[in-house]
Amino acid sequence: MSQSLVTWAFPTTIVFGAGAVSGVADHVKRIGGSRALVVCDAGVVKVGIAERVRALLEAGGVAAAVFDKVDPNPVETNVVDGVAAYRAHGATCIVAVGGGSPLDTGKLIALKVTHERPLADYDDAVDGGRFVSPNVPPIVTIPTTAGTGSEVGRSGVVTLEATGRKTVIFSPHLLAKVALLDPELTRSMPARVTAATGFDALTHCLEAFCSLGDHPMADAIALGGLELCAANLARAVEHGDDLAARGAMMKAAMMGAVAFQKGLGACHSLAHPLSSEKGLHHGLANALCLPAVVEFNEAAIHAKLERVRAVLDANAKTCTDAVRALRKRVGLPDGLRHEGVTDADIPKLSQKAFEDACHQSNPRRASRDDLATLYRASL
C-alpha cells in the first residue's frame, strides 16, 4: 500500500531563561552579523527594552540602529520603511524585539532586503513561499510577550495595501537563527495584554492539534503547550511578577508556533480580518472567536476536543465550556460587541475570512456562510 510522505522540522536555536537577552551580541556575531537593525515598536521603546538591547549589542561590538515604526497590526509601509532603515545603517542582520508585530515585521524586512517581488507574490494562500530563496539576512528574535510564538515561526503576517487583507507569508527561510526567550522581558506586560497574548498561544496550540493533516510531533507539542497554558495563564495574569508562570507561558507560545507548522483553523481566519478591519489585538480576536469555532468543530473531532477539555478543565461539561471559563477567569470579554463589532460588519468580515487560508486546514469545512454564522455566534 502506498503512503504519502510528510516532512517535519523545527530547527531554530532557542535560548530560554532569565537573563537570556544579555547574550544577544555573542549570538549575533556567531551567526555572522556585525551591524544589526533592531526592529521593534513604540511600546518596546517606551519600556526601555529597545535601548537595553541596542546597548547590549554595542557593548558586545555590534553596531546597532533602532527601527521602531511598526504598527500594532503591521502594514506594508512598515516593511518598506524598515528595508530603507536596514540599508541606511548598512545592516547585516535583523534583531527583532517585541510581540508578534515587530517579530513578523523583522522577518519580512529581512525577506525584502534580498527579494524584489511585491509582498503579495509571497502570499501563502497562493503558495508564494516557492519564491522565497535562502539568501535572507540572519534574524535573531527576542519576544517581549508570550503569545504569537513568532520568534520560532516561519511566517510573517502583514496587511497588504493592494487588498487590505491580513496576509500570511510563509517559508522556512524566514526562520530565526536564534530566539532568546527571557521571561524577565515579559514582566512589563499589563494583565489584559498578558491574557490576550496568552489566549493567542492557547489558540495556536488548540487549532494546531485539531487541524487537518498528520504531524505527530506537532500534535504532541500542541498538547504540551495546552498543559502549560492551563496551569500558568491565569497565574501569569493575576501575578505578573511570577517569573515561573511568565516563563511557562513563553514556552507555551513558542510551542504553539512550532506546532502550527501543521496548520491552524477557522478561528484564525475569523481573527485576521478583525485585526485588519476593526483594529482588534490578534490574541483578543482569537479569544473572542475560539468558543464558537470549538463548538462548530465538535461534531467532526469530538475525541480530540475531549482531550483538550481534559487538559483545560476536566470538570467542564464540554471543551467549549472549558475555553469560556478560562477566558472569563483571565478577565477577557465574552463577545465581539464589547470591542465595537456589529452585525453590519459581518458581510465584509466574513468575505475577508473566507479569503484567508487558515480555514483550509480546519477539521470541518467552513463556507463563507459558516464563517458569517461563527461571527454572529461570537458577538
Buried (B, 14 or more C-beta within 10 A) or exposed (E): EEEEEEEEEBEBBBBBEBEBBBBBBEBBBBBEBEBBBBBBBEBBBEBEBBBBBBEBBEEBEBBBBBBBBBBBBBBBEBBBBBBEBBEEBEBBBBBBBBBBBBBBBBBBBBBBBBBEEEBBBBBBBEEBBEBBEEEBBBBBBBBBBBBBBBBBBBBBBBBBEEEBBBBBBBBBBBBBBBBBBBBBBBBBBEBBBBBBBBBBBBBBBBBBBBBBEEBEBBBEBBBBBBBBBBBBBBBBBBEBEBBEBBBBBBBBBBBBBBBBBBBBBBBBBBBBBBBBBBEBBBBBBBBBBBBBBBBBBBEBBEEBBEBBBBBBBEEBEBBBBBBBBBBEBBBBEEBBEEBEBEEEBBEEBBBBBBBBBBBBBBBBEBEBEBBBBBBEBBB
